């Protein structure tokens, strides 16, 4: 690539950048149209199904409800005001929160206005209730499905310029490349250091920061990320003032890698910017809400799964000799020990079998010492392989949740020998109840390194919210059905 030191005029810069940046089609309006279309379709389908179900049980004039179809436009307007369009660079947990709250508020306003003006006798509250529930389910699922299908397409993502060719810029590029669902595609890097010209994580370093206005105007790039956490406040403020007028969306990466993201809010302290870290699990209200959610879910899931639990018990009993259930001491909240319950998925002489296996395969000892996992574990029974792949071996832990020893969602329960691996981060682990599922399970499960599991546990505690729990529970169903990362 030609050195940008030799480039002088705007025309030369433009030609230089065109040679450096690979031509990628970006149809912003198409991305927006897909998201709006998904929302309209899902709301319409929710209303149609709700009315159709009610028609099967009673006689009424369905035209009363067909007249309400234009109201879907108000939902689209509300979503736009909530920042849900085009749905780019938004965390899925935050999107879930905004969608749920906005949809619920709109149904409350719609129902109240109709019942007050038309009367309850014309419109049934049960139809509105079912339409609300279906709208939540369909809109959230529809958006997720659209991203899953389209995120890998270049035309779906918005181009973004990275300012800063250092380590932080490289981390940001890798993160965006690994999470295409965020909808941002790095196309160019800017840095004032000529020694950094070339490529950063496969993205061309096309010139100094001063050419940002050229890129923004000539290449219609709406997003820029300032990834220079080492610069001083005196240097950063002029950058924000200058390039905040150039790019419609300017994202600043602070020197706070690993810090809570979902639980952070900007505070104006008399003209001074402050960042408030709001860790909800320190407060009584969120703790009670999480406990109530756990108890409600364990009762519903437990009752629904009673036949399945009986069937699995029979299969384990017939599959190999030994007890049906397996108990092991784990560390809970506050460092207290408790007995965790699982369906037995291993042979009864597991330790002896493992020792013999390492004698025959000594090269696998290192992998075991590092992650405490083996892909072809000789101790696991045939029915145990199925139970582990589907995570059904953890169903008995509903009893631990009912006893208040575990939560439906939380860090992975660990044994004493694993505490040293956590180091200072063990304090985060011990602040909450361990969970049947968690971020570790929906982010790769056994394909993760141990350090990655610890980081996910820490992230969960720092960023907990009821929306994060709901997101993890929903993702768990997909992961379990697909068997992702399980062995």
QUIWOCOR-V322239 format. One record per pair of residues at least 6 apart in sequence whose ideal C-beta (glycine too) atoms are under 6 Angstrom apart, sorted by the first residue. I is the first residue (numbers start at 1). J is the second residue. Records with the same first field share a line. If there is no record, write none. Layout:
# QUIWOCOR-V322239
I: J  J
This chain:
# QUIWOCOR-V322239
1: 20
4: 207
5: 194
7: 13  16
10: 214
13: 211  214
14: 218
17: 206
20: 204  206
21: 187  188
24: 154
25: 155
26: 159
27: 155
31: 86  156
32: 85  86
34: 146
35: 85  86  87
36: 76
38: 142  143  146
39: 139
40: 72
42: 138  139  142
43: 72  75  135
45: 138
46: 131  134  135  138
47: 131
49: 134
50: 127  130  131
51: 62  65
54: 127
75: 106
78: 102  106
82: 98  102
84: 98
88: 158  183
89: 182  184
93: 467  468  471
96: 467  471
97: 467
99: 140
103: 135  136
107: 132
111: 128
114: 123
147: 181
150: 156
151: 180  181
152: 180
157: 183  185
158: 183  184  223
159: 185  187  221
160: 184  186  223  225
161: 188  215  221  224
162: 169  186  189  225  227
163: 190  226
164: 227  228
165: 189  191  196  200  205
168: 227  229  253
169: 227
170: 200  201
172: 225  227
173: 186  201  203
174: 201
176: 184  186
184: 223
186: 203
188: 206
189: 200  203  205
190: 209
191: 205
192: 208  209
196: 205
197: 205
198: 205
212: 243  246
213: 246
215: 221
216: 246  247
222: 248  249
223: 249
224: 247  250
225: 251
226: 252
227: 253
229: 255
243: 250
244: 250
260: 277  462  463
262: 463
263: 278  279  463
264: 275  277
265: 276
267: 274  276
280: 286  464  465
281: 432  464
294: 401  407  408
297: 408
298: 398  401  402
302: 398
309: 395
312: 343
313: 324
315: 383
316: 324  343  344  383
317: 324
319: 381  383
320: 381
322: 344  348
323: 344
325: 341  396
326: 342  344
327: 339
328: 340
329: 337
330: 340  413
331: 414
332: 338  405
333: 433
334: 430
335: 430
338: 405
340: 413
341: 396  397  399
342: 393  394  396
343: 387  393
345: 380  384  387  388  393
346: 379  380
347: 379
350: 379
353: 378  379
354: 379
357: 378
358: 365
371: 450
373: 446
375: 487
387: 393
389: 483  486
390: 480
391: 480
394: 436
397: 406  436
400: 406
406: 433  434
407: 433  435
408: 436
409: 435  437  438  469  472
410: 432  433  434  435  438
411: 429  434  438  457
412: 438  440
413: 434
419: 426
422: 429  454
425: 454  458
428: 458  461
429: 457
431: 461
432: 461
437: 476
439: 456  460
440: 453  456
442: 472  475  476  479
443: 456
444: 485
445: 485  486
446: 485  487
447: 485
